[in-house]
Amino acid sequence: MSNPTPRGESLHLLQSAALPPTDHDLTVLVPSYDEERRLPSTLTGLGGFLDAWGVDYRVVVVDDGSRDQTAQVSGRFGPRFSTLRLEQHAGKGAAVRRGMLAATGQIVAFTDADLPYDLTALQTGCHWIRRGDCQVVLGARDLIGASCHVRRKLSRIAASAAFRQLVRLAISKEVTDTQCGLKIFSRAAAIDIFSRTTLDGFAFDAEVVLLCHRLQVPFRRIAVRLINEYSSTLSVSRHGWSMLYDLIRLAVRDRLSGRQAPAARTLPAPQQEPRKAA
């Protein structure tokens, strides 16, 4: 796989001497919080798909300060799998940010710990980025061609629909399904975007979409097939109000700044398990 060619003037962080060199084609992040039980099947599925594809990959479980044995699961799966651990529970947005800034793949993606989407979209999205069509690929459940093969709770469907309408009004008329848990980035775009994100909770996806617009990072959306949706750590009752608050805060900050992206920040890189590829 050749290095994806950056497009857009905003991708200046690629020139930073502080960035370690890329050493493989694709890093797949799996942000996880108390996922000891679900991770084995997820990592098995990921590994099987990526091995069959033939891509040079690494899978990194980003353990968001779990209380169980989540951090130990990747050790059963060989040298392409590792864990990056946050010492304290900080939120999915914080976990993905840490993983994105530490990853050394030419392309960096994340997916949820229940492996909810058919991975064909991951392969297609990587192909688009390698070909130079875009720098970011956003999974979408509201595009023609998307499908759902699971029974979803009515409360979750209603909450998702309401959140999408708010996103359309406050963040993006083009990307209404910000919360799809499959997103793919060239490494340059990942660094440029995640060095600026500020939201640590579940609404961080909306901030990523907003930064794509403000930094003028070329992106495409891809229809996904929802094949799993087990007991998610996202709860409408526990997280709904905080997501709404973060969305409003994000929109207000954007308007007060004159629709300018915040400055990039330097964050400490956490330690990752030292393993060499097979």
Buried (B, 14 or more C-beta within 10 A) or exposed (E): BEBBEBBBEBBEBBEEEEBEEBEBBBBBBBBBBBBBBBBBEBBEEBBEBBEEBEBBBBBBBBBBBBEBEBBBBBEEBBEBBBBBBBEEBBBBBBBBBBBBBBBBBBBBBBBBBBBBBBBEBBBBBBEBBBEBBBBBBBBBBBBEEBEEEEEEEEEBEEBBEEBBEBBBEBBBEEBBBBBBBBBBBBBBBBBBBBBBBBBBBBBBBBBBBBBBBBBEBBBBBBBBBBBBBEEBBBEBEEBBEBBBEBBEBBBEEBEEEEEEBBEBEEBEEBEBBEBEEE
